[in-house]
Amino acid sequence: MADIKIYSAVVCPYAHRTRLVLQEKGIDFDLIEIDLQNKPEGFTKVSPY
């Protein structure tokens, strides 16, 4: 399990840029895909907006 967690939606350009940089630098991360129409319980604690 990686120390870095990236919460992303399929259409999120910001998370996509972050993933590209981490991959280019060879930094391990966990990708957590979020369905913005059906957000999982507790997600608003991570990202209130």
CHARMM internal coordinates of N, CA and C (Angstrom, degrees):
IC EDIT
DIST 1 N 1 CA 1.4522
DIST 1 CA 1 C 1.5289
ANGL 1 N 1 CA 1 C 108.81
DIST 1 C 2 N 1.3135
ANGL 1 CA 1 C 2 N 115.64
DIHE 1 N 1 CA 1 C 2 N 132.57
DIST 2 N 2 CA 1.4549
ANGL 1 C 2 N 2 CA 121.74
DIHE 1 CA 1 C 2 N 2 CA -179.04
DIST 2 CA 2 C 1.5225
ANGL 2 N 2 CA 2 C 111.43
DIHE 1 C 2 N 2 CA 2 C -82.58
DIST 2 C 3 N 1.3329
ANGL 2 CA 2 C 3 N 115.43
DIHE 2 N 2 CA 2 C 3 N 156.21
DIST 3 N 3 CA 1.4647
ANGL 2 C 3 N 3 CA 120.66
DIHE 2 CA 2 C 3 N 3 CA 177.02
DIST 3 CA 3 C 1.5231
ANGL 3 N 3 CA 3 C 111.73
DIHE 2 C 3 N 3 CA 3 C -74.56
DIST 3 C 4 N 1.3264
ANGL 3 CA 3 C 4 N 117.06
DIHE 3 N 3 CA 3 C 4 N -27.11
DIST 4 N 4 CA 1.4647
ANGL 3 C 4 N 4 CA 121.92
DIHE 3 CA 3 C 4 N 4 CA -176.49
DIST 4 CA 4 C 1.5222
ANGL 4 N 4 CA 4 C 109.36
DIHE 3 C 4 N 4 CA 4 C -97.77
DIST 4 C 5 N 1.3295
ANGL 4 CA 4 C 5 N 115.99
DIHE 4 N 4 CA 4 C 5 N 131.22
DIST 5 N 5 CA 1.4664
ANGL 4 C 5 N 5 CA 121.58
DIHE 4 CA 4 C 5 N 5 CA 175.94
DIST 5 CA 5 C 1.5222
ANGL 5 N 5 CA 5 C 107.76
DIHE 4 C 5 N 5 CA 5 C -118.89
DIST 5 C 6 N 1.3199
ANGL 5 CA 5 C 6 N 116.47
DIHE 5 N 5 CA 5 C 6 N 128.50
DIST 6 N 6 CA 1.4563
ANGL 5 C 6 N 6 CA 122.77
DIHE 5 CA 5 C 6 N 6 CA 177.68
DIST 6 CA 6 C 1.5274
ANGL 6 N 6 CA 6 C 107.34
DIHE 5 C 6 N 6 CA 6 C -110.37
DIST 6 C 7 N 1.3170
ANGL 6 CA 6 C 7 N 115.68
DIHE 6 N 6 CA 6 C 7 N 118.24
DIST 7 N 7 CA 1.4666
ANGL 6 C 7 N 7 CA 121.59
DIHE 6 CA 6 C 7 N 7 CA 175.08
DIST 7 CA 7 C 1.5192
ANGL 7 N 7 CA 7 C 106.48
DIHE 6 C 7 N 7 CA 7 C -94.77
DIST 7 C 8 N 1.3197
ANGL 7 CA 7 C 8 N 116.58
DIHE 7 N 7 CA 7 C 8 N 124.29
DIST 8 N 8 CA 1.4508
ANGL 7 C 8 N 8 CA 119.81
DIHE 7 CA 7 C 8 N 8 CA -172.35
DIST 8 CA 8 C 1.5234
ANGL 8 N 8 CA 8 C 111.22
DIHE 7 C 8 N 8 CA 8 C -142.59
DIST 8 C 9 N 1.3219
ANGL 8 CA 8 C 9 N 114.10
DIHE 8 N 8 CA 8 C 9 N 150.31
DIST 9 N 9 CA 1.4605
ANGL 8 C 9 N 9 CA 121.66
DIHE 8 CA 8 C 9 N 9 CA 168.12
DIST 9 CA 9 C 1.5235
ANGL 9 N 9 CA 9 C 106.48
DIHE 8 C 9 N 9 CA 9 C -108.00
DIST 9 C 10 N 1.3015
ANGL 9 CA 9 C 10 N 116.54
DIHE 9 N 9 CA 9 C 10 N 158.02
DIST 10 N 10 CA 1.4615
ANGL 9 C 10 N 10 CA 120.77
DIHE 9 CA 9 C 10 N 10 CA -176.71
DIST 10 CA 10 C 1.5279
ANGL 10 N 10 CA 10 C 112.08
DIHE 9 C 10 N 10 CA 10 C -55.87
DIST 10 C 11 N 1.3118
ANGL 10 CA 10 C 11 N 117.13
DIHE 10 N 10 CA 10 C 11 N -36.57
DIST 11 N 11 CA 1.4676
ANGL 10 C 11 N 11 CA 120.88
DIHE 10 CA 10 C 11 N 11 CA -174.90
DIST 11 CA 11 C 1.5308
ANGL 11 N 11 CA 11 C 114.05
DIHE 10 C 11 N 11 CA 11 C -96.76
DIST 11 C 12 N 1.3190
ANGL 11 CA 11 C 12 N 118.97
DIHE 11 N 11 CA 11 C 12 N 10.49
DIST 12 N 12 CA 1.4608
ANGL 11 C 12 N 12 CA 121.74
DIHE 11 CA 11 C 12 N 12 CA -175.16
DIST 12 CA 12 C 1.5365
ANGL 12 N 12 CA 12 C 111.13
DIHE 11 C 12 N 12 CA 12 C -83.70
DIST 12 C 13 N 1.3360
ANGL 12 CA 12 C 13 N 117.72
DIHE 12 N 12 CA 12 C 13 N 108.77
DIST 13 N 13 CA 1.4603
ANGL 12 C 13 N 13 CA 119.52
DIHE 12 CA 12 C 13 N 13 CA -179.23
DIST 13 CA 13 C 1.5328
ANGL 13 N 13 CA 13 C 112.51
DIHE 12 C 13 N 13 CA 13 C -70.84
DIST 13 C 14 N 1.3167
ANGL 13 CA 13 C 14 N 118.39
DIHE 13 N 13 CA 13 C 14 N -26.75
DIST 14 N 14 CA 1.4577
ANGL 13 C 14 N 14 CA 121.67
DIHE 13 CA 13 C 14 N 14 CA -178.01
DIST 14 CA 14 C 1.5287
ANGL 14 N 14 CA 14 C 111.07
DIHE 13 C 14 N 14 CA 14 C -70.25
DIST 14 C 15 N 1.3104
ANGL 14 CA 14 C 15 N 116.00
DIHE 14 N 14 CA 14 C 15 N -46.17
DIST 15 N 15 CA 1.4647
ANGL 14 C 15 N 15 CA 119.59
DIHE 14 CA 14 C 15 N 15 CA 177.72
DIST 15 CA 15 C 1.5262
ANGL 15 N 15 CA 15 C 110.27
DIHE 14 C 15 N 15 CA 15 C -66.94
DIST 15 C 16 N 1.3187
ANGL 15 CA 15 C 16 N 117.52
DIHE 15 N 15 CA 15 C 16 N -34.60
DIST 16 N 16 CA 1.4574
ANGL 15 C 16 N 16 CA 120.64
DIHE 15 CA 15 C 16 N 16 CA 178.60
DIST 16 CA 16 C 1.5301
ANGL 16 N 16 CA 16 C 110.47
DIHE 15 C 16 N 16 CA 16 C -62.86
DIST 16 C 17 N 1.3114
ANGL 16 CA 16 C 17 N 117.22
DIHE 16 N 16 CA 16 C 17 N -43.90
DIST 17 N 17 CA 1.4702
ANGL 16 C 17 N 17 CA 121.08
DIHE 16 CA 16 C 17 N 17 CA 177.78
DIST 17 CA 17 C 1.5192
ANGL 17 N 17 CA 17 C 110.78
DIHE 16 C 17 N 17 CA 17 C -61.93
DIST 17 C 18 N 1.3164
ANGL 17 CA 17 C 18 N 115.74
DIHE 17 N 17 CA 17 C 18 N -42.22
DIST 18 N 18 CA 1.4626
ANGL 17 C 18 N 18 CA 119.95
DIHE 17 CA 17 C 18 N 18 CA 179.42
DIST 18 CA 18 C 1.5130
ANGL 18 N 18 CA 18 C 111.12
DIHE 17 C 18 N 18 CA 18 C -62.83
DIST 18 C 19 N 1.3332
ANGL 18 CA 18 C 19 N 116.92
DIHE 18 N 18 CA 18 C 19 N -43.23
DIST 19 N 19 CA 1.4631
ANGL 18 C 19 N 19 CA 120.83
DIHE 18 CA 18 C 19 N 19 CA 178.26
DIST 19 CA 19 C 1.5182
ANGL 19 N 19 CA 19 C 111.03
DIHE 18 C 19 N 19 CA 19 C -61.75
DIST 19 C 20 N 1.3270
ANGL 19 CA 19 C 20 N 117.57
DIHE 19 N 19 CA 19 C 20 N -42.12
DIST 20 N 20 CA 1.4637
ANGL 19 C 20 N 20 CA 120.69
DIHE 19 CA 19 C 20 N 20 CA 179.49
DIST 20 CA 20 C 1.5248
ANGL 20 N 20 CA 20 C 111.74
DIHE 19 C 20 N 20 CA 20 C -60.89
DIST 20 C 21 N 1.3205
ANGL 20 CA 20 C 21 N 116.91
DIHE 20 N 20 CA 20 C 21 N -44.14
DIST 21 N 21 CA 1.4657
ANGL 20 C 21 N 21 CA 120.77
DIHE 20 CA 20 C 21 N 21 CA 179.89
DIST 21 CA 21 C 1.5263
ANGL 21 N 21 CA 21 C 110.75
DIHE 20 C 21 N 21 CA 21 C -64.79
DIST 21 C 22 N 1.3314
ANGL 21 CA 21 C 22 N 117.15
DIHE 21 N 21 CA 21 C 22 N -45.82
DIST 22 N 22 CA 1.4624
ANGL 21 C 22 N 22 CA 119.86
DIHE 21 CA 21 C 22 N 22 CA 179.64
DIST 22 CA 22 C 1.5278
ANGL 22 N 22 CA 22 C 111.62
DIHE 21 C 22 N 22 CA 22 C -62.03
DIST 22 C 23 N 1.3249
ANGL 22 CA 22 C 23 N 116.87
DIHE 22 N 22 CA 22 C 23 N -41.27
DIST 23 N 23 CA 1.4617
ANGL 22 C 23 N 23 CA 120.47
DIHE 22 CA 22 C 23 N 23 CA 178.46
DIST 23 CA 23 C 1.5204
ANGL 23 N 23 CA 23 C 110.89
DIHE 22 C 23 N 23 CA 23 C -65.21
DIST 23 C 24 N 1.3109
ANGL 23 CA 23 C 24 N 117.46
DIHE 23 N 23 CA 23 C 24 N -42.27
DIST 24 N 24 CA 1.4666
ANGL 23 C 24 N 24 CA 121.68
DIHE 23 CA 23 C 24 N 24 CA -179.86
DIST 24 CA 24 C 1.5322
ANGL 24 N 24 CA 24 C 111.01
DIHE 23 C 24 N 24 CA 24 C -62.58
DIST 24 C 25 N 1.3177
ANGL 24 CA 24 C 25 N 116.79
DIHE 24 N 24 CA 24 C 25 N -36.75
DIST 25 N 25 CA 1.4570
ANGL 24 C 25 N 25 CA 121.46
DIHE 24 CA 24 C 25 N 25 CA -179.75
DIST 25 CA 25 C 1.5260
ANGL 25 N 25 CA 25 C 112.62
DIHE 24 C 25 N 25 CA 25 C -84.72
DIST 25 C 26 N 1.3371
ANGL 25 CA 25 C 26 N 116.96
DIHE 25 N 25 CA 25 C 26 N -6.02
DIST 26 N 26 CA 1.4563
ANGL 25 C 26 N 26 CA 120.95
DIHE 25 CA 25 C 26 N 26 CA 179.16
DIST 26 CA 26 C 1.5186
ANGL 26 N 26 CA 26 C 113.73
DIHE 25 C 26 N 26 CA 26 C 73.81
DIST 26 C 27 N 1.3229
ANGL 26 CA 26 C 27 N 116.34
DIHE 26 N 26 CA 26 C 27 N 28.21
DIST 27 N 27 CA 1.4621
ANGL 26 C 27 N 27 CA 121.70
DIHE 26 CA 26 C 27 N 27 CA -179.38
DIST 27 CA 27 C 1.5272
ANGL 27 N 27 CA 27 C 109.04
DIHE 26 C 27 N 27 CA 27 C -93.25
DIST 27 C 28 N 1.3176
ANGL 27 CA 27 C 28 N 115.59
DIHE 27 N 27 CA 27 C 28 N 128.85
DIST 28 N 28 CA 1.4650
ANGL 27 C 28 N 28 CA 121.60
DIHE 27 CA 27 C 28 N 28 CA -178.79
DIST 28 CA 28 C 1.5266
ANGL 28 N 28 CA 28 C 109.90
DIHE 27 C 28 N 28 CA 28 C -75.89
DIST 28 C 29 N 1.3355
ANGL 28 CA 28 C 29 N 116.26
DIHE 28 N 28 CA 28 C 29 N 138.98
DIST 29 N 29 CA 1.4631
ANGL 28 C 29 N 29 CA 121.30
DIHE 28 CA 28 C 29 N 29 CA 178.20
DIST 29 CA 29 C 1.5157
ANGL 29 N 29 CA 29 C 109.46
DIHE 28 C 29 N 29 CA 29 C -151.61
DIST 29 C 30 N 1.3119
ANGL 29 CA 29 C 30 N 115.01
DIHE 29 N 29 CA 29 C 30 N 157.93
DIST 30 N 30 CA 1.4608
ANGL 29 C 30 N 30 CA 121.74
DIHE 29 CA 29 C 30 N 30 CA 174.97
DIST 30 CA 30 C 1.5214
ANGL 30 N 30 CA 30 C 108.04
DIHE 29 C 30 N 30 CA 30 C -101.49
DIST 30 C 31 N 1.3082
ANGL 30 CA 30 C 31 N 116.86
DIHE 30 N 30 CA 30 C 31 N 129.58
DIST 31 N 31 CA 1.4562
ANGL 30 C 31 N 31 CA 122.63
DIHE 30 CA 30 C 31 N 31 CA 178.33
DIST 31 CA 31 C 1.5219
ANGL 31 N 31 CA 31 C 108.96
DIHE 30 C 31 N 31 CA 31 C -100.26
DIST 31 C 32 N 1.3162
ANGL 31 CA 31 C 32 N 115.70
DIHE 31 N 31 CA 31 C 32 N 125.26
DIST 32 N 32 CA 1.4610
ANGL 31 C 32 N 32 CA 121.74
DIHE 31 CA 31 C 32 N 32 CA 179.44
DIST 32 CA 32 C 1.5269
ANGL 32 N 32 CA 32 C 106.94
DIHE 31 C 32 N 32 CA 32 C -118.17
DIST 32 C 33 N 1.3246
ANGL 32 CA 32 C 33 N 116.02
DIHE 32 N 32 CA 32 C 33 N 107.90
DIST 33 N 33 CA 1.4667
ANGL 32 C 33 N 33 CA 121.41
DIHE 32 CA 32 C 33 N 33 CA -179.62
DIST 33 CA 33 C 1.5178
ANGL 33 N 33 CA 33 C 109.98
DIHE 32 C 33 N 33 CA 33 C -79.38
DIST 33 C 34 N 1.3223
ANGL 33 CA 33 C 34 N 116.15
DIHE 33 N 33 CA 33 C 34 N 132.96
DIST 34 N 34 CA 1.4585
ANGL 33 C 34 N 34 CA 122.77
DIHE 33 CA 33 C 34 N 34 CA -178.20
DIST 34 CA 34 C 1.5291
ANGL 34 N 34 CA 34 C 108.91
DIHE 33 C 34 N 34 CA 34 C -117.29
DIST 34 C 35 N 1.3096
ANGL 34 CA 34 C 35 N 116.02
DIHE 34 N 34 CA 34 C 35 N 131.53
DIST 35 N 35 CA 1.4627
ANGL 34 C 35 N 35 CA 121.51
DIHE 34 CA 34 C 35 N 35 CA 171.55
DIST 35 CA 35 C 1.5219
ANGL 35 N 35 CA 35 C 106.64
DIHE 34 C 35 N 35 CA 35 C -87.84
DIST 35 C 36 N 1.3168
ANGL 35 CA 35 C 36 N 117.13
DIHE 35 N 35 CA 35 C 36 N 109.06
DIST 36 N 36 CA 1.4589
ANGL 35 C 36 N 36 CA 121.32
DIHE 35 CA 35 C 36 N 36 CA -173.96
DIST 36 CA 36 C 1.5257
ANGL 36 N 36 CA 36 C 113.07
DIHE 35 C 36 N 36 CA 36 C -67.18
DIST 36 C 37 N 1.3110
ANGL 36 CA 36 C 37 N 117.79
DIHE 36 N 36 CA 36 C 37 N -20.04
DIST 37 N 37 CA 1.4581
ANGL 36 C 37 N 37 CA 121.19
DIHE 36 CA 36 C 37 N 37 CA 177.01
DIST 37 CA 37 C 1.5303
ANGL 37 N 37 CA 37 C 111.59
DIHE 36 C 37 N 37 CA 37 C -83.03
DIST 37 C 38 N 1.3187
ANGL 37 CA 37 C 38 N 115.91
DIHE 37 N 37 CA 37 C 38 N -17.97
DIST 38 N 38 CA 1.4584
ANGL 37 C 38 N 38 CA 121.61
DIHE 37 CA 37 C 38 N 38 CA -178.22
DIST 38 CA 38 C 1.5334
ANGL 38 N 38 CA 38 C 108.51
DIHE 37 C 38 N 38 CA 38 C -141.49
DIST 38 C 39 N 1.3286
ANGL 38 CA 38 C 39 N 116.55
DIHE 38 N 38 CA 38 C 39 N 70.14
DIST 39 N 39 CA 1.4663
ANGL 38 C 39 N 39 CA 122.06
DIHE 38 CA 38 C 39 N 39 CA -175.02
DIST 39 CA 39 C 1.5251
ANGL 39 N 39 CA 39 C 110.55
DIHE 38 C 39 N 39 CA 39 C -67.26
DIST 39 C 40 N 1.3319
ANGL 39 CA 39 C 40 N 116.26
DIHE 39 N 39 CA 39 C 40 N 138.03
DIST 40 N 40 CA 1.4579
ANGL 39 C 40 N 40 CA 119.05
DIHE 39 CA 39 C 40 N 40 CA 179.27
DIST 40 CA 40 C 1.5280
ANGL 40 N 40 CA 40 C 111.49
DIHE 39 C 40 N 40 CA 40 C -70.65
DIST 40 C 41 N 1.3128
ANGL 40 CA 40 C 41 N 115.24
DIHE 40 N 40 CA 40 C 41 N 155.13
DIST 41 N 41 CA 1.4587
ANGL 40 C 41 N 41 CA 121.18
DIHE 40 CA 40 C 41 N 41 CA 178.83
DIST 41 CA 41 C 1.5326
ANGL 41 N 41 CA 41 C 108.71
DIHE 40 C 41 N 41 CA 41 C -60.83
DIST 41 C 42 N 1.2985
ANGL 41 CA 41 C 42 N 116.57
DIHE 41 N 41 CA 41 C 42 N 136.60
DIST 42 N 42 CA 1.4534
ANGL 41 C 42 N 42 CA 121.13
DIHE 41 CA 41 C 42 N 42 CA 179.92
DIST 42 CA 42 C 1.5174
ANGL 42 N 42 CA 42 C 114.87
DIHE 41 C 42 N 42 CA 42 C 90.37
DIST 42 C 43 N 1.3167
ANGL 42 CA 42 C 43 N 117.62
DIHE 42 N 42 CA 42 C 43 N -10.96
DIST 43 N 43 CA 1.4681
ANGL 42 C 43 N 43 CA 120.18
DIHE 42 CA 42 C 43 N 43 CA -178.01
DIST 43 CA 43 C 1.5259
ANGL 43 N 43 CA 43 C 111.51
DIHE 42 C 43 N 43 CA 43 C -65.34
DIST 43 C 44 N 1.3303
ANGL 43 CA 43 C 44 N 117.96
DIHE 43 N 43 CA 43 C 44 N -33.82
DIST 44 N 44 CA 1.4570
ANGL 43 C 44 N 44 CA 119.92
DIHE 43 CA 43 C 44 N 44 CA -179.62
DIST 44 CA 44 C 1.5247
ANGL 44 N 44 CA 44 C 112.63
DIHE 43 C 44 N 44 CA 44 C -66.96
DIST 44 C 45 N 1.3096
ANGL 44 CA 44 C 45 N 118.26
DIHE 44 N 44 CA 44 C 45 N -18.19
DIST 45 N 45 CA 1.4689
ANGL 44 C 45 N 45 CA 120.92
DIHE 44 CA 44 C 45 N 45 CA 173.57
DIST 45 CA 45 C 1.5242
ANGL 45 N 45 CA 45 C 110.07
DIHE 44 C 45 N 45 CA 45 C -71.49
DIST 45 C 46 N 1.3341
ANGL 45 CA 45 C 46 N 117.09
DIHE 45 N 45 CA 45 C 46 N -33.79
DIST 46 N 46 CA 1.4568
ANGL 45 C 46 N 46 CA 122.04
DIHE 45 CA 45 C 46 N 46 CA 179.36
DIST 46 CA 46 C 1.5216
ANGL 46 N 46 CA 46 C 110.30
DIHE 45 C 46 N 46 CA 46 C -80.47
DIST 46 C 47 N 1.3262
ANGL 46 CA 46 C 47 N 116.32
DIHE 46 N 46 CA 46 C 47 N -41.65
DIST 47 N 47 CA 1.4585
ANGL 46 C 47 N 47 CA 121.56
DIHE 46 CA 46 C 47 N 47 CA -176.68
DIST 47 CA 47 C 1.5291
ANGL 47 N 47 CA 47 C 108.97
DIHE 46 C 47 N 47 CA 47 C -139.21
DIST 47 C 48 N 1.3296
ANGL 47 CA 47 C 48 N 117.90
DIHE 47 N 47 CA 47 C 48 N 92.69
DIST 48 N 48 CA 1.4606
ANGL 47 C 48 N 48 CA 120.15
DIHE 47 CA 47 C 48 N 48 CA -176.02
DIST 48 CA 48 C 1.5303
ANGL 48 N 48 CA 48 C 114.70
DIHE 47 C 48 N 48 CA 48 C -68.01
DIST 48 C 49 N 1.3261
ANGL 48 CA 48 C 49 N 118.10
DIHE 48 N 48 CA 48 C 49 N -15.13
DIST 49 N 49 CA 1.4627
ANGL 48 C 49 N 49 CA 120.28
DIHE 48 CA 48 C 49 N 49 CA -178.02
DIST 49 CA 49 C 1.5036
ANGL 49 N 49 CA 49 C 111.07
DIHE 48 C 49 N 49 CA 49 C -97.96
END
COOR INIT
IC SEED 1 N 1 CA 1 C
IC BUILD
